[in-house]
Amino acid sequence: MRIAAAQLTCVPADVPANARRLAALAAPAGAALVVFPELALTGYETEALRHREELWVRADDPRLAPVRASGVATVVNCATVTEDGRPAIGTLVFGRDGELITTYRKQHLFAHESDVFVAGAEDGAFELDGVRFALATCFDNHFPALVARGAASGCQVHLASALHGTGGGVGELTTLYPRLAEEHALYVVVADHVGPAGPWTGCGRSAAHAPGGSLLAQADAASPMIVTADIG
């Protein structure tokens, strides 16, 4: 199976524009599945997300039509809505036919995120074409127990939607994910922002690592692009 990590520079707080950007990256990738960065439908615009409920997305939101019509399974991280109407950093996984496969909510909120979002309480996993995938969002990946639970449940691939900034984030991105791949014997695929992302500047370098930690593919540090790797 060919899977892909997409990195992009989001249009701040513009769900329709970013949905079109995601679809434009996904459709020509030649992959069975594409994973996108953290809060890919708005950019990392936490203050806007705090005050503007129209930026919160449900799975049946018509603004997601371009992504759901791409013909590719997609892993879309965005501000989702809980059952009691509060925002969470959520991952919506859509199949090739655009139908929702599963939803995951970020469990480990970073710093000020807890002032805006509700933390999730359940692990995320799904199956596509006989391959089982685990889900995590950025700071989640610093908690080895979460990754270990995915591996123990039979997951073969760990998918991470993330935002790592320039500076210290570069070293974090290039060491954390290969270590997870090595320690848990998983394929690990991480999608990062590139360029402006709210108060940060995404460092790019979206990547795929093989079990054991070796690098299969990596994007550059400057361009919106997609990288692919064959697993299995």
Residue frames as a rotation matrix with the C-alpha (Angstrom) as fourth column:
MET 1
0.580 0.815 0.000 0.00
0.815 -0.580 0.000 0.00
0.000 0.000 -1.000 0.00
ARG 2
-0.493 -0.694 0.525 1.22
0.662 -0.690 -0.291 3.49
0.565 0.204 0.800 -0.82
ILE 3
0.542 0.610 -0.578 0.59
0.836 -0.461 0.298 6.11
-0.084 -0.644 -0.760 1.85
ALA 4
-0.117 -0.515 0.849 1.45
0.617 -0.708 -0.344 9.79
0.778 0.483 0.401 1.84
ALA 5
0.013 0.059 -0.998 2.17
0.850 -0.526 -0.020 12.71
-0.527 -0.848 -0.057 4.13
ALA 6
0.245 0.157 0.957 1.14
0.750 -0.656 -0.084 16.14
0.614 0.738 -0.278 2.90
GLN 7
-0.286 -0.287 -0.914 2.57
0.778 -0.626 -0.047 19.44
-0.559 -0.725 0.403 4.11
LEU 8
0.050 0.381 0.923 1.11
0.805 -0.563 0.189 22.81
0.592 0.733 -0.335 3.23
THR 9
-0.974 -0.168 -0.153 0.87
0.223 -0.839 -0.497 26.45
-0.045 -0.518 0.854 4.19
CYS 10
-0.245 0.969 -0.037 -2.72
0.962 0.238 -0.132 26.97
-0.120 -0.068 -0.991 5.28
VAL 11
-0.388 0.318 0.865 -4.88
0.144 -0.906 0.398 29.99
0.911 0.279 0.306 4.54
PRO 12
-0.996 -0.073 -0.056 -5.52
0.061 -0.075 -0.995 31.37
0.068 -0.995 0.079 8.04
ALA 13
-0.608 0.793 -0.023 -9.04
0.011 -0.021 -1.000 30.61
-0.794 -0.608 0.004 9.32
ASP 14
-0.142 0.540 -0.829 -10.47
-0.962 -0.273 -0.013 29.74
-0.233 0.796 0.559 5.90
VAL 15
-0.116 0.143 0.983 -12.02
-0.237 0.957 -0.167 26.28
-0.965 -0.253 -0.077 5.87
PRO 16
0.849 0.492 0.193 -13.21
0.034 0.313 -0.949 26.24
-0.528 0.812 0.249 2.22
ALA 17
0.623 -0.676 -0.394 -9.86
-0.748 -0.369 -0.551 27.45
0.227 0.638 -0.736 0.86
ASN 18
-0.335 -0.810 0.481 -7.91
-0.898 0.429 0.097 24.90
-0.284 -0.399 -0.872 2.86
ALA 19
0.256 0.492 0.832 -10.28
-0.125 0.871 -0.476 22.07
-0.959 0.018 0.284 1.92
ARG 20
0.976 0.076 -0.204 -9.52
-0.204 -0.009 -0.979 22.86
-0.076 0.997 0.006 -1.71
ARG 21
0.186 -0.980 -0.065 -5.78
-0.956 -0.165 -0.244 22.86
0.228 0.108 -0.968 -0.98
LEU 22
-0.245 -0.234 0.941 -6.00
-0.602 0.797 0.041 19.49
-0.760 -0.556 -0.336 0.73
ALA 23
0.653 0.574 0.495 -7.92
0.039 0.627 -0.778 18.02
-0.757 0.527 0.387 -2.19
ALA 24
0.840 -0.372 -0.394 -5.42
-0.514 -0.315 -0.798 19.42
0.173 0.873 -0.456 -4.68
LEU 25
-0.216 -0.942 0.258 -2.60
-0.976 0.216 -0.028 17.66
-0.029 -0.258 -0.966 -2.83
ALA 26
-0.157 0.188 0.970 -4.46
-0.445 0.863 -0.239 14.39
-0.882 -0.469 -0.052 -2.27
ALA 27
0.731 0.682 -0.026 -5.93
-0.349 0.341 -0.873 13.70
-0.587 0.647 0.487 -5.70
PRO 28
0.726 -0.438 -0.530 -2.71
-0.527 0.140 -0.838 13.43
0.441 0.888 -0.129 -7.75
ALA 29
0.187 -0.744 0.642 -0.64
-0.948 0.035 0.316 11.71
-0.258 -0.668 -0.698 -5.06
GLY 30
0.053 -0.119 -0.991 -1.15
-0.594 0.794 -0.127 8.17
0.803 0.596 -0.029 -6.33
ALA 31
-0.912 -0.371 0.175 -1.57
-0.334 0.424 -0.842 6.99
0.239 -0.826 -0.510 -2.74
ALA 32
-0.346 0.804 -0.484 -4.26
0.570 0.590 0.572 4.93
0.746 -0.078 -0.662 -1.08
LEU 33
0.635 0.490 -0.598 -4.23
0.768 -0.312 0.560 7.25
0.088 -0.814 -0.574 1.94
VAL 34
-0.206 -0.653 0.728 -2.99
0.356 -0.743 -0.566 10.78
0.911 0.143 0.386 2.70
VAL 35
0.289 0.225 -0.931 -2.43
0.956 -0.123 0.267 12.25
-0.055 -0.967 -0.251 6.17
PHE 36
0.277 -0.080 0.957 -2.52
0.333 -0.927 -0.174 16.03
0.901 0.367 -0.230 6.70
PRO 37
-0.726 -0.685 0.055 -1.03
0.212 -0.300 -0.930 18.30
0.654 -0.663 0.363 9.43
GLU 38
-0.492 0.485 -0.723 -2.63
0.831 0.013 -0.557 19.41
-0.261 -0.875 -0.409 12.68
LEU 39
0.122 0.683 -0.720 -5.56
0.312 -0.715 -0.626 21.84
-0.942 -0.148 -0.301 12.23
ALA 40
-0.720 -0.523 0.456 -5.13
0.529 0.012 0.849 21.65
-0.449 0.852 0.268 8.48
LEU 41
-0.033 0.797 0.604 -8.52
0.971 -0.118 0.210 23.20
0.238 0.593 -0.769 7.70
THR 42
0.921 0.390 -0.009 -7.78
0.376 -0.883 0.279 26.50
0.101 -0.261 -0.960 9.45
GLY 43
-0.048 -0.956 0.291 -4.08
-0.004 -0.291 -0.957 26.60
0.999 -0.047 0.011 10.18
TYR 44
-0.279 -0.136 -0.951 -2.95
0.885 0.348 -0.309 26.73
0.373 -0.928 0.023 13.79
GLU 45
-0.570 0.204 0.796 -5.20
-0.113 -0.979 0.170 29.72
0.814 0.007 0.581 14.52
THR 46
-0.581 0.317 -0.750 -6.18
0.747 0.574 -0.336 28.97
0.324 -0.755 -0.570 18.11
GLU 47
-0.826 0.298 -0.479 -7.46
0.079 -0.780 -0.621 32.46
-0.559 -0.550 0.621 18.92
ALA 48
-0.607 0.633 -0.480 -9.76
-0.762 -0.292 0.578 32.45
0.225 0.717 0.660 15.91
LEU 49
-0.450 0.421 -0.788 -10.92
0.089 0.899 0.429 28.96
0.888 0.123 -0.442 16.83
ARG 50
-0.851 0.132 -0.508 -11.66
0.515 0.027 -0.857 30.11
-0.099 -0.991 -0.091 20.36
HIS 51
-0.626 0.542 -0.560 -14.09
-0.144 -0.787 -0.600 32.80
-0.766 -0.295 0.571 19.20
ARG 52
-0.306 0.474 -0.826 -15.46
-0.943 -0.268 0.196 31.67
-0.128 0.839 0.529 15.83
GLU 53
-0.120 0.344 0.931 -17.67
-0.311 0.878 -0.364 28.60
-0.943 -0.333 0.002 15.99
GLU 54
0.822 0.443 -0.358 -18.12
-0.454 0.129 -0.881 28.63
-0.344 0.887 0.308 12.21
LEU 55
0.046 -0.886 -0.461 -14.54
-0.933 0.127 -0.337 27.34
0.357 0.445 -0.821 12.02
TRP 56
-0.471 -0.111 0.875 -15.48
-0.567 0.798 -0.204 24.17
-0.676 -0.592 -0.439 13.92
VAL 57
-0.381 0.178 -0.907 -16.13
-0.866 0.274 0.418 21.29
0.323 0.945 0.049 11.54
ARG 58
0.182 0.473 0.862 -18.42
-0.549 0.777 -0.310 18.27
-0.816 -0.417 0.401 11.66
ALA 59
-0.564 -0.499 0.658 -17.88
0.148 0.723 0.675 15.23
-0.812 0.479 -0.334 9.46
ASP 60
0.005 0.664 0.747 -20.88
0.943 0.245 -0.224 16.09
-0.332 0.706 -0.626 7.28
ASP 61
0.100 -0.027 -0.995 -19.81
0.047 -0.998 0.032 19.72
-0.994 -0.050 -0.099 6.76
PRO 62
0.852 0.293 0.433 -20.42
0.413 0.131 -0.901 20.58
-0.320 0.947 -0.009 3.08
ARG 63
0.715 -0.646 -0.268 -17.17
-0.686 -0.723 -0.087 22.56
-0.138 0.246 -0.959 3.03
LEU 64
-0.125 -0.772 0.623 -15.33
-0.497 0.592 0.634 19.23
-0.859 -0.230 -0.458 3.14
ALA 65
0.794 0.575 0.198 -16.81
-0.134 0.483 -0.865 18.14
-0.593 0.660 0.460 -0.19
PRO 66
0.591 -0.598 -0.542 -13.57
-0.738 -0.129 -0.662 18.67
0.326 0.791 -0.518 -2.19
VAL 67
-0.445 -0.783 0.435 -11.60
-0.891 0.436 -0.127 16.42
-0.091 -0.444 -0.891 0.17
ARG 68
-0.128 0.480 0.868 -14.29
-0.342 0.800 -0.493 13.75
-0.931 -0.360 0.062 0.33
ALA 69
0.876 0.479 -0.052 -14.54
-0.178 0.222 -0.959 13.71
-0.447 0.849 0.280 -3.47
SER 70
0.182 -0.908 -0.377 -10.79
-0.926 -0.287 0.244 13.29
-0.330 0.305 -0.893 -4.01
GLY 71
0.739 0.150 -0.657 -11.05
-0.443 0.843 -0.306 9.51
0.507 0.517 0.689 -4.46
VAL 72
-0.316 -0.889 -0.333 -8.33
-0.018 0.356 -0.934 9.01
0.949 -0.289 -0.128 -1.83
ALA 73
0.538 0.374 -0.755 -8.68
0.735 0.231 0.638 8.02
0.413 -0.898 -0.151 1.82
THR 74
-0.072 -0.515 0.854 -7.81
0.022 -0.857 -0.515 11.11
0.997 -0.018 0.073 3.86
VAL 75
0.066 -0.036 -0.997 -6.79
0.984 0.171 0.058 11.81
0.168 -0.985 0.047 7.46
VAL 76
-0.083 0.072 0.994 -7.96
0.305 -0.948 0.094 15.37
0.949 0.311 0.056 8.13
ASN 77
-0.364 -0.101 -0.926 -7.12
0.931 -0.060 -0.359 17.07
-0.019 -0.993 0.115 11.43
CYS 78
-0.421 0.359 0.833 -9.27
0.156 -0.876 0.456 20.07
0.894 0.322 0.313 12.31
ALA 79
-0.893 0.286 0.349 -11.34
-0.431 -0.311 -0.847 21.70
-0.133 -0.906 0.401 15.04
THR 80
-0.586 0.715 -0.382 -14.22
0.262 0.613 0.745 19.28
0.767 0.337 -0.546 15.53
VAL 81
-0.243 0.625 0.742 -17.31
-0.814 -0.547 0.194 19.53
0.527 -0.557 0.642 17.74
THR 82
-0.996 -0.090 0.005 -17.99
-0.074 0.787 -0.612 17.27
0.051 -0.610 -0.791 20.74
GLU 83
-0.460 0.875 -0.151 -21.39
0.723 0.468 0.508 15.84
0.515 0.124 -0.848 21.55
ASP 84
0.215 0.546 -0.810 -21.98
0.909 -0.414 -0.037 18.65
-0.356 -0.728 -0.586 24.02
GLY 85
0.844 0.304 0.441 -21.03
0.506 -0.723 -0.470 21.35
0.176 0.620 -0.765 21.52
ARG 86
0.668 -0.684 -0.292 -17.45
-0.256 -0.581 0.773 22.13
-0.698 -0.441 -0.563 22.57
PRO 87
0.706 -0.442 -0.553 -14.41
-0.624 -0.018 -0.781 22.26
0.335 0.897 -0.289 20.25
ALA 88
0.595 -0.616 0.517 -11.75
0.000 0.643 0.766 19.54
-0.804 -0.455 0.382 20.17
ILE 89
-0.145 -0.685 -0.714 -8.68
-0.941 -0.128 0.314 18.99
-0.306 0.717 -0.626 18.02
GLY 90
0.371 0.494 0.786 -10.05
-0.273 0.867 -0.416 16.10
-0.888 -0.060 0.457 16.04
THR 91
-0.782 -0.552 -0.289 -9.03
-0.483 0.244 0.841 13.83
-0.394 0.797 -0.458 13.21
LEU 92
0.429 0.903 0.036 -11.66
-0.556 0.295 -0.777 12.83
-0.712 0.313 0.629 10.66
VAL 93
-0.731 -0.639 0.239 -10.76
-0.239 0.568 0.788 9.80
-0.639 0.519 -0.568 8.54
PHE 94
0.362 0.838 -0.408 -12.63
-0.699 -0.045 -0.714 9.48
-0.616 0.544 0.570 5.25
GLY 95
0.013 -0.285 0.958 -12.56
0.372 0.891 0.260 6.51
-0.928 0.353 0.118 2.89
ARG 96
-0.880 -0.409 0.240 -12.10
0.337 -0.184 0.923 6.66
-0.334 0.894 0.300 -0.86
ASP 97
-0.332 0.853 0.403 -15.85
0.808 0.037 0.588 7.03
0.486 0.521 -0.702 -1.25
GLY 98
-0.503 0.062 0.862 -15.93
-0.170 -0.985 -0.029 10.02
0.847 -0.161 0.506 1.10
GLU 99
0.610 0.764 -0.208 -17.67
0.028 0.241 0.970 8.17
0.792 -0.598 0.126 3.91
LEU 100
0.208 -0.500 0.841 -16.48
-0.921 -0.390 -0.005 8.73
0.330 -0.773 -0.542 7.46
ILE 101
0.061 -0.291 -0.955 -14.44
0.054 0.956 -0.288 5.80
0.997 -0.034 0.073 8.78
THR 102
0.235 -0.005 -0.972 -13.59
0.947 0.227 0.227 7.09
0.219 -0.974 0.058 12.25
THR 103
0.587 -0.078 0.806 -12.99
-0.139 -0.990 0.006 10.15
0.798 -0.115 -0.592 14.40
TYR 104
0.099 -0.608 -0.788 -10.16
0.929 0.339 -0.145 10.69
0.355 -0.718 0.599 16.88
ARG 105
0.866 0.146 0.477 -9.73
-0.013 -0.949 0.315 13.54
0.499 -0.279 -0.820 19.38
LYS 106
-0.100 -0.984 0.147 -6.31
-0.093 -0.138 -0.986 14.70
0.991 -0.113 -0.078 20.59
GLN 107
0.580 0.338 -0.741 -5.80
0.584 0.462 0.668 13.36
0.568 -0.820 0.071 24.10
HIS 108
0.093 -0.684 -0.724 -2.76
0.916 -0.226 0.331 15.36
-0.390 -0.694 0.606 25.22
LEU 109
0.835 0.290 0.467 -3.29
0.462 -0.831 -0.310 19.08
0.298 0.475 -0.828 24.72
PHE 110
-0.177 -0.984 -0.006 -0.22
0.920 -0.163 -0.358 21.29
0.351 -0.069 0.934 24.57
ALA 111
-0.895 -0.356 -0.270 0.01
0.440 -0.811 -0.386 24.30
-0.081 -0.464 0.882 26.90
HIS 112
-0.756 0.568 -0.327 -2.61
-0.451 -0.813 -0.369 26.91
-0.475 -0.131 0.870 25.93
GLU 113
-0.738 0.512 -0.439 -4.61
-0.251 0.395 0.884 24.44
0.626 0.763 -0.163 23.83
SER 114
-0.610 0.510 -0.607 -6.43
0.758 0.599 -0.257 23.37
0.232 -0.617 -0.752 26.99
ASP 115
-0.706 0.364 -0.607 -7.86
0.068 -0.818 -0.570 26.92
-0.705 -0.444 0.553 27.23
VAL 116
-0.487 0.465 -0.739 -9.63
-0.857 -0.419 0.301 26.41
-0.169 0.780 0.603 23.91
PHE 117
-0.150 0.326 -0.934 -10.20
-0.641 0.687 0.343 22.71
0.753 0.650 0.106 23.33
VAL 118
0.577 0.375 0.725 -11.55
-0.769 0.548 0.329 19.66
-0.274 -0.748 0.605 25.12
ALA 119
-0.556 -0.831 -0.027 -9.20
-0.811 0.535 0.236 16.68
-0.182 0.153 -0.971 25.37
GLY 120
0.252 0.566 -0.785 -10.20
-0.665 0.691 0.284 13.32
0.703 0.450 0.550 23.95
ALA 121
0.146 -0.117 0.982 -10.27
-0.914 0.363 0.179 10.17
-0.378 -0.924 -0.053 26.06
GLU 122
0.680 0.182 0.711 -10.09
-0.003 0.969 -0.245 7.29
-0.733 0.164 0.660 23.57
ASP 123
-0.475 -0.878 0.052 -7.41
-0.063 0.093 0.994 5.99
-0.878 0.469 -0.100 21.24
GLY 124
0.453 0.603 -0.656 -7.98
-0.696 -0.221 -0.684 6.16
-0.557 0.766 0.319 17.51
ALA 125
-0.686 -0.623 0.376 -7.53
-0.211 0.665 0.716 3.28
-0.696 0.412 -0.588 15.08
PHE 126
0.486 0.823 -0.295 -9.02
-0.620 0.086 -0.780 2.09
-0.616 0.562 0.552 11.82
GLU 127
-0.232 -0.510 0.828 -8.46
0.274 0.783 0.559 -0.43
-0.933 0.357 -0.042 9.05
LEU 128
0.522 0.310 -0.795 -8.03
-0.665 -0.436 -0.607 0.16
-0.534 0.845 -0.021 5.33
ASP 129
0.533 -0.266 -0.803 -7.25
-0.672 0.444 -0.593 -2.52
0.514 0.856 0.058 2.74
GLY 130
0.753 -0.148 -0.642 -6.30
0.324 0.932 0.165 -4.98
0.573 -0.332 0.749 5.46
VAL 131
-0.434 -0.901 0.008 -3.83
0.510 -0.253 -0.822 -2.59
0.743 -0.352 0.569 7.14
ARG 132
0.570 0.609 -0.551 -4.53
0.787 -0.212 0.580 -1.29
0.236 -0.764 -0.600 10.65
PHE 133
-0.236 -0.586 0.775 -3.62
0.355 -0.794 -0.493 2.32
0.905 0.159 0.396 11.44
ALA 134
0.065 0.183 -0.981 -3.22
0.978 -0.206 0.027 4.21
-0.197 -0.961 -0.192 14.74
LEU 135
0.361 0.176 0.916 -3.83
0.485 -0.874 -0.023 7.96
0.796 0.452 -0.402 15.07
ALA 136
0.104 -0.303 -0.947 -2.13
0.920 -0.331 0.208 10.69
-0.377 -0.894 0.244 17.10
THR 137
0.733 0.168 0.659 -1.90
0.439 -0.857 -0.269 14.48
0.520 0.486 -0.702 17.00
CYS 138
0.287 -0.702 0.652 1.38
-0.271 -0.712 -0.648 16.32
0.919 0.009 -0.394 17.64
PHE 139
-0.216 -0.461 0.861 1.93
-0.920 -0.198 -0.337 16.39
0.326 -0.865 -0.381 21.44
ASP 140
0.803 0.542 0.246 0.25
-0.587 0.792 0.169 12.97
-0.104 -0.280 0.954 21.72
ASN 141
0.724 -0.520 -0.453 3.42
-0.004 0.654 -0.756 11.51
0.690 0.549 0.471 20.24
HIS 142
-0.259 -0.812 0.523 5.40
-0.630 -0.269 -0.729 12.42
0.732 -0.518 -0.442 23.37
PHE 143
0.071 0.383 0.921 3.42
-0.935 0.347 -0.072 9.82
-0.348 -0.856 0.383 25.33
PRO 144
-0.728 -0.511 -0.457 4.89
-0.663 0.693 0.283 6.39
0.172 0.509 -0.843 24.52
ALA 145
-0.716 0.490 0.498 2.02
0.009 0.719 -0.695 4.56
-0.699 -0.493 -0.518 26.19
LEU 146
0.295 0.845 -0.447 -0.38
-0.512 -0.255 -0.820 5.84
-0.807 0.470 0.357 23.53
VAL 147
0.052 -0.361 -0.931 1.85
-0.983 0.148 -0.112 4.56
0.178 0.921 -0.347 20.73
ALA 148
-0.892 -0.424 0.154 2.42
-0.450 0.863 -0.229 1.28
-0.035 -0.274 -0.961 22.56
ARG 149
-0.264 0.874 0.408 -1.32
-0.180 0.371 -0.911 0.70
-0.948 -0.313 0.059 22.86
GLY 150
0.465 0.407 -0.786 -1.68
-0.814 -0.152 -0.561 1.10
-0.348 0.901 0.261 19.10
ALA 151
-0.375 -0.696 -0.612 1.06
-0.838 0.537 -0.099 -1.43
0.398 0.476 -0.785 18.45
ALA 152
-0.888 0.029 0.458 -0.42
-0.278 0.759 -0.588 -3.84
-0.365 -0.650 -0.666 21.01
SER 153
0.048 0.995 0.091 -3.82
-0.324 0.102 -0.940 -3.62
-0.945 0.016 0.327 19.33
GLY 154
0.141 -0.064 0.988 -2.37
0.683 0.729 -0.050 -4.81
-0.717 0.682 0.146 16.03
CYS 155
0.907 0.139 -0.397 -1.73
-0.138 -0.793 -0.593 -1.49
-0.398 0.593 -0.700 14.31
GLN 156
0.386 -0.782 0.490 1.02
0.889 0.457 0.030 -1.59
-0.248 0.424 0.871 11.70
VAL 157
-0.339 -0.421 0.841 1.17
0.667 -0.738 -0.100 2.13
0.663 0.528 0.531 10.87
HIS 158
-0.009 0.248 -0.969 1.17
0.850 -0.509 -0.139 5.15
-0.527 -0.824 -0.206 13.19
LEU 159
-0.032 0.117 0.993 -0.17
0.787 -0.609 0.097 8.35
0.616 0.785 -0.073 11.59
ALA 160
-0.178 -0.131 -0.975 0.71
0.832 -0.550 -0.078 11.71
-0.526 -0.825 0.207 13.14
SER 161
0.445 0.302 0.843 -0.82
0.630 -0.775 -0.054 15.08
0.637 0.555 -0.535 12.25
ALA 162
0.157 -0.571 -0.806 1.58
0.941 -0.162 0.297 17.67
-0.300 -0.805 0.512 13.66
LEU 163
0.853 -0.160 0.497 2.94
0.057 -0.918 -0.393 21.18
0.519 0.364 -0.773 13.86
HIS 164
0.389 -0.821 -0.419 6.66
0.832 0.117 0.542 21.47
-0.396 -0.559 0.728 14.53
GLY 165
0.974 0.026 -0.224 8.16
-0.034 -0.965 -0.258 24.93
-0.223 0.259 -0.940 14.32
THR 166
0.482 -0.869 0.110 11.51
0.123 -0.057 -0.991 26.05
0.867 0.491 0.079 13.02
GLY 167
-0.020 -0.558 0.830 14.29
-0.899 -0.353 -0.259 26.05
0.437 -0.751 -0.495 15.58
GLY 168
-0.602 -0.273 0.751 13.84
-0.704 0.624 -0.338 23.41
-0.376 -0.732 -0.568 18.25
GLY 169
0.418 0.872 0.255 10.97
-0.583 0.473 -0.661 21.79
-0.696 0.128 0.706 16.40
VAL 170
0.415 -0.330 -0.848 13.30
-0.817 0.276 -0.507 20.62
0.401 0.903 -0.155 13.65
GLY 171
-0.671 -0.741 -0.010 15.34
-0.635 0.582 -0.508 18.44
0.382 -0.334 -0.861 15.98
GLU 172
-0.405 0.615 0.677 12.19
-0.577 0.402 -0.711 17.18
-0.709 -0.678 0.191 17.67
LEU 173
0.600 0.714 -0.361 10.57
-0.716 0.279 -0.640 16.16
-0.356 0.642 0.679 14.40
THR 174
0.351 -0.520 -0.778 13.67
-0.706 0.399 -0.585 14.43
0.615 0.755 -0.227 13.05
THR 175
-0.766 -0.642 0.029 14.35
-0.501 0.567 -0.654 12.41
0.403 -0.515 -0.756 16.22
LEU 176
-0.400 0.665 0.631 10.95
-0.740 0.172 -0.650 11.70
-0.541 -0.726 0.423 17.82
TYR 177
0.532 0.793 -0.297 9.28
-0.808 0.371 -0.458 9.86
-0.253 0.483 0.838 14.94
PRO 178
0.112 -0.516 -0.849 12.13
-0.536 0.688 -0.489 7.54
0.837 0.510 -0.200 13.95
ARG 179
-0.834 -0.399 0.381 12.48
-0.521 0.342 -0.782 6.66
0.182 -0.851 -0.493 17.63
LEU 180
-0.038 0.904 0.425 8.79
-0.796 0.230 -0.560 5.74
-0.605 -0.360 0.711 17.81
ALA 181
0.585 0.223 -0.780 9.18
-0.745 0.528 -0.408 3.59
0.321 0.820 0.475 14.70
GLU 182
-0.339 -0.824 -0.454 12.17
-0.457 0.566 -0.686 1.82
0.822 -0.025 -0.568 16.21
GLU 183
-0.831 -0.073 0.551 10.80
-0.554 0.192 -0.810 1.33
-0.047 -0.979 -0.200 19.70
HIS 184
-0.118 0.909 0.399 7.35
-0.561 0.271 -0.783 0.12
-0.820 -0.316 0.478 18.65
ALA 185
-0.781 -0.288 0.554 8.19
0.225 0.698 0.680 -1.65
-0.582 0.656 -0.481 15.35
LEU 186
0.353 0.935 0.045 5.70
0.543 -0.165 -0.823 0.49
-0.762 0.315 -0.566 13.42
TYR 187
-0.353 -0.235 0.906 5.69
0.827 -0.530 0.185 2.41
0.437 0.815 0.381 10.21
VAL 188
0.007 0.314 -0.950 5.41
0.694 -0.685 -0.221 6.04
-0.720 -0.657 -0.223 11.32
VAL 189
-0.295 0.013 0.956 4.13
0.844 -0.466 0.266 8.78
0.449 0.885 0.126 9.01
VAL 190
-0.112 0.188 -0.976 4.10
0.708 -0.674 -0.211 12.43
-0.698 -0.714 -0.057 10.11
ALA 191
0.089 0.230 0.969 2.54
0.845 -0.532 0.049 15.39
0.527 0.815 -0.241 8.27
ASP 192
-0.272 -0.325 -0.906 3.78
0.790 -0.613 -0.018 18.85
-0.549 -0.721 0.423 9.28
HIS 193
0.874 0.449 -0.188 3.04
0.306 -0.807 -0.505 22.46
-0.378 0.384 -0.842 8.39
VAL 194
-0.239 -0.924 0.299 5.47
0.965 -0.192 0.179 24.45
-0.108 0.331 0.937 6.27
GLY 195
-0.595 -0.022 0.803 5.66
0.294 -0.936 0.192 28.23
0.748 0.351 0.564 6.55
PRO 196
-0.745 0.270 0.611 3.38
-0.598 -0.675 -0.431 30.46
0.296 -0.686 0.664 8.67
ALA 197
-0.245 0.676 -0.695 1.08
0.420 0.720 0.553 28.54
0.874 -0.156 -0.460 11.04
GLY 198
0.814 0.533 -0.229 -0.54
0.468 -0.370 0.803 30.89
0.343 -0.761 -0.551 13.55
PRO 199
0.864 -0.498 0.076 2.21
-0.453 -0.702 0.550 32.11
-0.221 -0.509 -0.832 15.91
TRP 200
0.227 -0.788 0.572 4.65
0.046 0.596 0.802 29.50
-0.973 -0.156 0.172 14.61
THR 201
0.196 -0.210 -0.958 6.54
-0.977 -0.127 -0.172 28.80
-0.085 0.969 -0.230 11.41
GLY 202
0.860 0.196 0.471 6.17
-0.209 0.978 -0.025 25.17
-0.465 -0.077 0.882 10.39
CYS 203
-0.028 -0.996 -0.086 9.49
-0.653 -0.047 0.756 23.50
-0.757 0.078 -0.649 9.62
GLY 204
0.382 0.194 -0.904 8.19
-0.883 0.366 -0.294 21.12
0.274 0.910 0.311 6.94
ARG 205
-0.634 -0.768 -0.092 10.13
-0.737 0.636 -0.229 17.86
0.234 -0.077 -0.969 6.64
SER 206
0.456 0.818 0.352 7.02
-0.833 0.531 -0.154 15.66
-0.313 -0.223 0.923 6.64
ALA 207
-0.485 -0.817 -0.313 8.24
-0.857 0.515 -0.015 12.09
0.173 0.261 -0.950 6.57
ALA 208
0.801 0.573 -0.173 7.67
-0.525 0.811 0.256 8.35
0.287 -0.114 0.951 6.59
HIS 209
-0.294 -0.884 0.363 9.81
-0.955 0.265 -0.130 5.95
0.018 -0.385 -0.923 8.65
ALA 210
0.082 0.225 -0.971 10.03
-0.341 0.922 0.185 2.17
0.937 0.316 0.152 8.45
PRO 211
0.988 0.138 0.064 9.82
-0.117 0.420 0.900 -0.13
0.097 -0.897 0.432 11.47
GLY 212
0.360 -0.926 -0.117 13.30
0.932 0.351 0.087 0.11
-0.040 -0.141 0.989 12.91
GLY 213
0.405 -0.073 -0.911 13.41
0.378 -0.894 0.240 3.86
-0.833 -0.441 -0.335 12.29
SER 214
-0.629 -0.711 0.314 15.00
0.591 -0.174 0.788 4.15
-0.506 0.681 0.529 8.85
LEU 215
-0.251 0.485 -0.838 13.79
-0.359 -0.851 -0.385 7.05
-0.899 0.204 0.388 6.70
LEU 216
-0.121 0.308 0.944 11.64
0.766 0.633 -0.109 6.06
-0.631 0.710 -0.312 3.72
ALA 217
-0.061 0.148 0.987 10.74
0.805 -0.578 0.137 9.54
0.590 0.803 -0.084 2.43
GLN 218
-0.108 0.026 -0.994 10.99
0.784 -0.612 -0.101 13.15
-0.611 -0.791 0.046 3.57
ALA 219
0.718 0.414 0.559 9.72
0.660 -0.661 -0.359 16.47
0.221 0.626 -0.747 2.27
ASP 220
-0.325 -0.848 0.418 11.83
0.615 -0.525 -0.588 19.59
0.718 0.065 0.693 2.14
ALA 221
-0.441 0.050 -0.896 11.77
0.841 -0.326 -0.432 22.50
-0.314 -0.944 0.101 4.58
ALA 222
-0.843 -0.068 -0.533 10.28
-0.021 -0.987 0.158 25.12
-0.537 0.144 0.831 2.29
SER 223
-0.802 0.435 -0.409 7.54
-0.530 -0.203 0.823 23.90
0.275 0.877 0.394 -0.04
PRO 224
0.137 0.885 0.445 3.94
-0.766 0.380 -0.518 22.68
-0.627 -0.270 0.730 0.14
MET 225
-0.336 -0.308 -0.890 4.27
-0.822 0.557 0.118 19.13
0.459 0.771 -0.440 -1.16
ILE 226
0.736 0.554 0.389 3.47
-0.661 0.712 0.237 15.49
-0.145 -0.432 0.890 -0.63
VAL 227
-0.462 -0.866 -0.192 5.79
-0.876 0.479 -0.048 12.55
0.134 0.146 -0.980 0.00
THR 228
0.648 0.732 -0.209 4.87
-0.719 0.679 0.149 8.91
0.251 0.053 0.967 -0.45
ALA 229
-0.575 -0.771 0.276 6.11
-0.814 0.574 -0.090 5.58
-0.089 -0.276 -0.957 0.85
ASP 230
0.151 0.561 -0.814 5.13
-0.522 0.745 0.416 1.99
0.840 0.362 0.405 0.18
ILE 231
-0.274 -0.169 0.947 4.39
-0.948 0.212 -0.237 -0.10
-0.161 -0.962 -0.219 3.26
GLY 232
0.655 0.563 0.504 4.01
-0.543 0.815 -0.203 -3.79
-0.525 -0.141 0.839 3.80
